[in-house]
Amino acid sequence: MEQVFPSDFLWGAATAAYQIEGSLHVDGRGPSIWDTFAAVPGAVLGGADGDPGCDHYRRYREDVALMGELGLPAYRFSTAWPRVMPDGRTVEPRGLAFYDRLVDDLLDRGIRPLVTLYHWDLPQALQDVGGWGRRDIAARFTDYACTVHERLGDRVADWTTLNEPFCSAFLGYGLGVHAPGVQDERAALVAAHHHLLAHGSATRALRELGGAGQRLSIVLNFSPALADRDDDAHRDAVRRFDGLHNRFFLDPVLGRGYPEDVLADLAHLRALEPAIHDGDLSTVGASVDWIGVNYYAPSRVVPLSDPHTPSNCELPGLRGVDVLPPRGPLTSIGWEQHPGSLTDLLVWLDEHCAGVPLVVSENGAAFTDVVDADGRVRDVRRTRYLAEHLRAVHAAIARGADVRGYLAWSLLDNFEWAFGYTQRFGLVHVDFDTQRRTVKDSGRFFADVVARNAVPAN
Ligand code: IFM
């Protein structure tokens, strides 16, 4: 018995430039905020940075061939702003040429490229003048987006502006556990608005540049809030967490502005209103063709007796709600495995987005993997995680959600940000000393799902 997906369902895997490319000092690439942040003692586990990554900048042909062997019809990757514009403004032709070669190679193998323009590697030169805290970052990003589009737009139809502005703004400027390492609740909210402004401004510009077949999108990360009780206090805790984590980014993109209840929850900070200028919300709401849904785990929330007590979690300005420890089974990064939340999320998003299609743009799990003596990686837990989450996607489609695709995170084990190289998410194992690639059992399982367009029923 198997669960069959719609015949035009899009299958693939995803990566991001800083996590896999390596070659940080090659072909004129400029420093990014992640190079700077990773050099701060204690910022990244093991003192690691994006070198060597998966050495993908030099081995991309091998990696594209691997995708071909796995039969992946699509590949989501990001372009590195500091490669394309080392100082954030001036084009480096060698950087652009790399993505040109990559796209050609993908197309030669019949693999559809989905380009994400920003996956957290801001040129350091732009951070030096304020980064996402400055309003004119939207114009800088739009220039960069148009530059990449002018070069690749004849062959690439799928464009994503930003990956997970939540992480870039809230973890980078609020909690400070991501680059640029700023710890300031107000700065995080302002940075979030500037991310969304950059998204809207670039979306408008790309819409003008692109042809009819072009599809524009943004990728957001969602963590549905779960509570143990269904009373007023718990419902309000869910509302607060969900509001700031999920609806805060989604609603403006859908053209609805920031949710009123979230603005009220954040009013005590007096941060956001001065940053929002006339016309911004209409720019942010530039229409998109699909919403990318990154899902890994839910969050368990509990109300605090004093609604003014700051939350223990990463959301800037959140008061009156705490996040509880995740419940087992966990992945090695400590995230709860809860496939039912993915079904509920997709069904809710489908209703909330009112006609905008969804693509699961990232989903996957980190576990400790070993290459056995016979050369196999028997990653049973990841295979089970994938199967359960694919069934969860299937269940959402069966309930009417317009989900058009699923992109596994990640093609390769890679640099997992502040966790360095300690967390392996890949369908393909990478030995970071030798750069040897080994397809894991989960990679073969996923290839089989793709080939059959179906997941085993249990
Ligand atoms: O590795 C990251 C990716 O860069 C963004 N989404 C979540 C993944 C796992 O943490």
Boltz pocket constraint, residues with backbone or C-beta under 6 A from the ligand:
constraints:
  - pocket:
      binder: B
      contacts: [[A, 16], [A, 19], [A, 164], [A, 294], [A, 362], [A, 409], [A, 415], [A, 416], [A, 425]]
      max_distance: 6.0
